[in-house]
C-alpha cells in the first residue's frame, strides 16, 4: 500500500511538473530598428528619399534666391517708383513669400507620404520574417529590443541573426 501511495504521489508530481514546463511560454527578442537599418531595401529607400529631399531643397532654395533678388531690385528702385507702385511690389513679394512657404509645407507632406509608401512594405517583410523565424524556433512571444522600448533584460534568444539569414543578408 505504501508503494502504491509513493507511486501515485510520484506520478502526480511528474504530471504537474510536465504541465508546468509545457505551460511556460518561450520568449525571444530582436532589435527591429537594427534589422530595418541593415536591410538592403531600407538603404535603397533612404537613398531615394534623400534624392527627393535634395530636389525639393534645390527648388525651394532657387525660389528663395529669386525672392531675395526681387527684394533687392525693388529696394533699389523704390526711390524712383511711385508709392502705389511700391505697394504693389510689396504685395507681390508677400505673395511670392507665401508661395514659398506653401511649397515647403507641400514638400514636407510629400516626403512623409513617400516615406510611408517606401517603408511600409519593408516593415511588413521584416515582420513576416520575424514571425516565420519565431514560429520555426518555437517562440510564443518576440519582444522588440530597440533602444528606448523598455527591454531591461535581454538574456533570452536574440532572433536578429536568424531573421537576417531568413531575409538573405
Secondary structure, 3 states (H helix, E strand, C coil): CHHHHHHHHHHHHHHHHHHHHHHCCCEEEECHHHHHHHCHHHHHHHHHHHHHHHHHHHHHHHHHHHHHHHHHHHHHHHHHCCHHHHHHHHHHHHHHHHHHHHHHHHHHHHHHHHHHHHHHHHHHHHHHHHHHHHHHHCCCEEEECCCCCCCCCCCCEECHHHHHHHHCC
